[in-house]
Every structure is written in C-alpha cells, then in structure tokens.
Amino acid sequence: MDINFPLILLVLTALAGGMWFYDRLIARKQRTEDEDRPWYIEATAPFFPVLFVVLVLRSFVVEPFQIPSGSMIPTLKVGDFILVNKFAYGLRLPVVRNKVVSINEPKRGEVMVFFPPHDKRYFIKRVVGLPGDEIRVIDNVLYINAEKIMQDQLGREVGSEYQLANETLGSTQHLIRKRVPADRYGRNFREVVPEGHYFMMGDNRDHSHDSRAWGPVPESNIVGKAFAVWLHWDKFLSMPSFEGAGKIQ
C-alpha cells in the first residue's frame, strides 16, 4: 500500500495548527498562571511551527526523493537521493496539485518527477517530447518531428550487451544506456504527443517503463524538476556517499 505522505503532512499540520491557535486565542486566557496546558495541546501545538515550515518548503520550494529503480541509469542510480524544484513549472497546491501560479513550461531534455496516467506513484524520467511533437524510436535512435537526434557512441559496457552514448536533447547533453539489439519499445515506436501532455523516457532505454508503455503525461500530473543529486545510499547497512553529488544533466 502506497503511503500518501503529502496528505498525512497536511493533516498533521492542520491539527497542530488548530491546537496552536486554540491555545493562544482561547485556552491560554482560561488557564491560571500555574496551570499546565492540557495533554492534547502539549502533544500537538509545539510541533506546528516545524510542521508548517516543512509543509511550505516541501510543497512549494524543494522536495527530496530517492531513486527506486534503474530506469534512469547511467544518469541516476538506484539509491541516489535527489532534490526536486517544486516551483520550476509553477506553484501547485499540496495534495490536490492544482496549479495556482504559472512560471515555466518543461523543456526538452529536463529530468522531471511526475505521476504517470492512472498511477499514484512518483516516477522520474526525461522530457523527450513536447505538446504536438511526433516521437519515433527506431533501433534505439530517437526521432523528433522527423529529425534524428544524434548520438555519440561511447562503446559497450564491459561484459554486457549494453552500449553507452551521449545524446543531445535541446540544450541538454546526457548519457543514455541501450541494448544491442534493441528490445520491444526500442525497435520501432511512433506516437504524437497531445496538447497539454509530455512524452517521458528513461535514460536506460531498454529497462524503462515510460511513455512508450503508458502514454504521454498530462500537465496536471507534473510534480517538479529534478536538479541535483545530494547523496547516494543504496543499502541501509551501507555507508552513505557524496561522491556522485552534483547537478543532474
């Protein structure tokens, strides 16, 4: 069962905030100077300032995520902790995710966190197609509006059937990992991105469940722009590492 942490945080903040205001506006006036606060106020009200700051930062500024799968290898590895800019594509209300302030639109090549269609889990992929684009994938080579996206081949991974390449999308140059020969969705795929949607693909092209499987992502499902890795910690008993920390390309 997936835990809806934003909803839990909102409920806890509202509960603590209600007790905080009740204590200052009503209960405090009814107590004598030597009388202690009731247990239900003592257990909730002191946490309101911290919960409120966390709610605001997480909802509108930046939110941490951990990479759960290898779909973005070699850019992001399983266990990477990343930071996501929550206002890059506009300010959204927590939980309901309605946009209240428009800022920028996603650009081709950016790495984005979002909810796939008909799924409540967070996903992270790269923005490949913008509204109106025709996307084709032929033998793991990407074509956008009939223009071939050039790949600078870097050779095979040692002891595997995977090949690494540098790919340029818009102003972003990034690494991709692909199988030779290509798997199902890398052989021959075509789709036109509807208005108000974005086509998402993982950098690990043959091991990514993305828009080739479940379609373009509606604008309303956007969470934010992933911009930095700050920690790698893949196993609980292992030591955290800052070796791969830095900007996400």
Order of alpha helices (4+ residues) and beta strands (2+ residues): alpha-alpha-alpha-beta-beta-beta-beta-beta-beta-beta-beta-beta-beta-beta-beta-alpha-beta-beta-alpha-beta-beta-beta
